[in-house]
Each structure stands twice: as structure tokens, then as C-alpha cells.
Amino acid sequence: VSMMYVNNETGYILPVKEVFSAINRRMPDIITHTDCVQAYMKLPVKVSALNADLVSLSAHKIHGVKGVGALYIRKGVRVLPIVTGGKQEKGIRSGTESVPLIAAFGAAVEKMLPTVAQRYEKALRLKAYLLEKLGGIEGVEVNSPGDGSPYVINISAGGKRSEIMLHFLESREIYVSSGSACSKGQQSGVLGQFGIRDKRADSALRVSITAETTEAELDAFCEGLHIGMEKVRG
């Protein structure tokens, strides 16, 4: 059973611990996996608390370089290789490892680990600030839950098509996205599961916050969005 911890489009935090605990009680032979990419080094995460057999991570979500990740495998769990041939990665994935990428991943973790709690608190404050500013823009609807991750906020821009609004914001050097990179050009299936469809889904924007984000940057986004709501044709 595979389950993401934090949804990458909405910031929704899924009840991984509760689900995996229930599975372990009823079907102890089932292997559980959580995609922890959006939670690692952002939320206070402990593998032991997730009750997961496998946990996948990625460097690019914690200011590391793209192209490197990690897989935690609980002792006693056997994983069959998809790529075979060599004995690298303990025989799980053959092929020469990229030592520079791995070292960079480790350096990013080392730098961020001591400040996870402080970063989270700052992200919470920035999210609250952004939501207050968005509340003053007519037509903007928030699609993310109030208790979701403060690092991901999904909104709908009054029926204005996401692609058009993205280009308008880019012209002002403001860069957000319309959803996940793996579903580019398609209406979000995630939002559809929450009953968000049609024009509201077509106008969805995903704003990513980091602890380095400033209120001035959020002000610039809200100003650009407000102007875009008036200028951009749906």
C-alpha cells in the first residue's frame, strides 16, 4: 500500500500513521510505502511514527539539486530490483552512483535539519499572511485545507485559465505553477476528488512557500494576481 504524506497540489496532510497502523493490525504481511517528498525537512517527520516499511525522499524539495533521492527500507523488508546488472545500492539498483549529487543531498539535510521546527513556524506565519491578503481579492477561492502543509497553497483565480494567468504573472517576474509537474496540461484529478471541477479547477494556481519567502514577495504576488484578475480574459 502506497500513500503520500503531503499532497503536492493542495498541501493536504494525509493520515499515514493511522492508515498504516490499521493495515498492520489486520494484514501484517502487507508492505507499506509513503511518498514523503513534500514532508521531509518541512514537517516534523520520524520514520518510526509513520509505521511505514518504505519511505521515499527527494533532494530538490529541500533546496538540494535535482536528480537524487533516497529510499528508506525497514530492516527485514525485501525489495526486488527493477534495474539489474551491478551490485550498487546494495543490489537494489545497479548503475554508477552520482557521488556529487548524493553528497549535495547530504549537505542540504545537514544544513536544514537543525531548523525544521523554526522553518515550519515561519511558513505557518507566511501562509496566514498570504491567506489574509488573498481574502481581499474578489473572485479568489482557496482550495487548500486550513490545517494543511503551510508550504503549499492552492487557489483558484476567478475562472481565469491557469495558463493565461501564469504567463501574465511571469511577465511580472512572479513564478507559480498550475499544479503538479507530472500532470501538466490536464485538469487536476486531485481537485476533482474534492469536488472542484470545471472553471474553478481550470483556474487553479499552486503557490509554494519556503522559509526564505518574504512578505514583500507575497505582496508582489497578490498585487500581480489582483491586476491579472482585472486584465486577463478567461
N, C-alpha and C positions, 0 to 999 in steps of 0.2 A: 504494500500500500504506500503510495507516494503522495505527499501533501506539502504544499508550500507553506512557509511560516507567515510571511508577509506578502500580500498580493502586490505585484509590481505596477498595477494600473491604478488601484484605488487606495492602497495603504492599509487595507483590511487585514487585521491580525487574526489568523485562523487558530482554533483551539487544538493545536497539535498535541500537546501533552494529554489533554482529556481524551482525544480520539485514539491515540496510540495506547494509552493505558487501558481503554476499553477493549481494544483489539488484543492486547497482550493477555488480558484476563480470559477472553473467550477463545482466542486462537493463538496460543503462544508460539506456534511454529511459523506464523506469518512474519515476513521481514518488512520492517517499516523504514521509510526514507522521507526526509524532509529537505526541501529546497530552501536553504537558509540564506540565500544570496542577499535578499533585501533586509535581513535582520542582523546579520553578522557585523559586529563592531558598531551597531546602531542601537539595538535593544540589548538589555542585559540578558545574554543567552548562555545557558550552561547545557552541555550535551546530556548530562545526567538527568536534568529536569525535563528534557523533551521526550524521554523514553523512546528515542529513535535508534535504530540499528545503523542507519546510514545518514550522513549529513553532508550536503554539497555546499561549497563556498566559492566565491569568485573575487579576484583582486580588484576588478575595475569598479566595484561599488564602494570600495573603501579608499579611494584615491590611489590605488595601485595601477599598474599597467594592464592593458587588455591582453587576453590570450593565456592567462594562467589561473588555475583554480585549485581546489583541494577537495578530497573526499575523505571524510572520517568514516572508518569502518569499525564497528564494535568488535571486540575480541570474540572469536568463535563464529563470526558470520563469514561465510564463504561467498566470494564474488567471482563469477566466471568472466574471463577476459573477452572483450569484443575484438580487440586488435591483438593478434598473436605474433610470435616470432622471436622476440627477445625476452630477457628476464628483468627489464626495467620495471620500476614501480612495483616491486615485489611480485612480478609476473602478471600483474593485473592489466597493464597497458604497455606494450612494447614500443620502442622508439626512443630516440635520444631525448633526454630531458633538456629543457631550456633553463640552464642554471641561472643566467641573469634574471629571467622572469621570476623564477622561484625565489631568488634572493631578494628581489624587489618586493615581492608579496610579503615575505617575512619582515622586511624593513617597515612596510606600511602597517602591518599588525603591531609590531613593536612600538611604533610611534603612537598609534591610536588607542591601544589597549588601556593605558592608564587614565584616559579621559572619556571613556564611554558614557559614564553617568553624567558628566558635565555637558558633553555634547548633546545628549538626549534632552536634558533640561533646556538648553538653549534652543534646540529645534522645536520644542514644545512652545516656547515663547514666540518664536518666529512664526509658527503655524497659527497661533492665536492672533498675532498681529496681522497676518495675511488675511485670515478669515474676516476680521473686523473691517479691513479695507475693502474686501470684495463685497461685503454686505451693503456697501454704499453705491455699488454699480448695478443699475437696474438691468434685469434680464439674466444675471449670472446665477447659476444654480450649482450648489456644491454636491458632488456625487460621493465623496469620501465620508466614512463614518466619523463621528466625533471622537471616538476612542481608538481610532486607527493610528498607524505609524505617523509621527509628525514629519517624516521625511518625504512623504508622497501625498500630494493633494490633487484630486481630480475634480475638475469643474466643467460645466457646460456654458458656452458663451452665447446664450440667447438665440440659438438656432443658426448662428453664423457657422458655415462649414469650417471644420478644423483646419484643413489645408490652406484655405484662403487667409484665415486669421494667423496661422503660423507664419506665412510669408509676410504679412503686414508687420507682425512683431519682429521678425528677422530684420526688416528694413530699419527698425529702431534698435538693432543690436540686442534684442531680447530673444533668448532661445529657450523654448519649452518644447514639449512633444504632444502628439495627439494620442498616444497610447504606448503600448509595448513595441519594441523594435521587431519582434517576431510576428506581429500581425499588421504590419504597415499596409495601408490601403484598404483595410477591411473594417467593417463596423465591429466594435468590441463585443466579443462574446461574454466577457466578464460583466460589463454594464448591463447586457441583456438579461443576465441571470438575476439582476436586481430590479428588473422591470424598466430599465432605462433604454429606450429604443428611439427609432425614427430621428427627428431633428435634434432632439436633446443628445442622443448618442453621437450623431454626426458632427456635433459642435463641441465634443469633449476635448479638453486640454489637460495634460498632466504636468504639474509643476513639481520639480524635485528640489528639495531644500537640503542644504548641508549646514554644519555648524559654522562654516565660513561665510554663509549667505548673510547679507546685511539688510537692515531695514530699508536703506536707500535703494537697494536693488529691487526689493519687493515693491517699493513705491513706484519705481520706474515701470515695473511690470503692470501694476494696477492702472497707472496713468495710460500706458500704451493700450491696455485692454479696453479701458473706458473710451479712448479715442477710436479704437478699432470697432467697438460696438456701434459707433455712430457712422463711421465711414465705410466699413466693409459691407458689401452686399452679400446676403445669404446665398 
